């Protein structure tokens, strides 16, 4: 069924995984990912290695939690764009 998916032609796939993020009272962030840790870490590591970024300069670990959530959402955005295109095509077919 997936080889007939609209996502297949765009080299995209949908998957679900458990993600756990903990922010402790001593300003420590602990996160667990089943599969996508590298995809999430890459943009965050880039922001942490770039001088002058708020994430690097701040001592607030909640910004790191927000960065993790942002990275997860950024991975989902291309899928929503594809589904919008597919729905648009279906609407044209119906009319």
Secondary structure, DSSP 8 states (H G I E B T S, - for coil): -GGGSTTGGGT-------EEEEE-TTS-EEEEESSTHHHHHHHHHHHHHSTT-HHHH---HHHHHHHHHHHHHHHHHHHHHHHHHHHHHHHHHH-
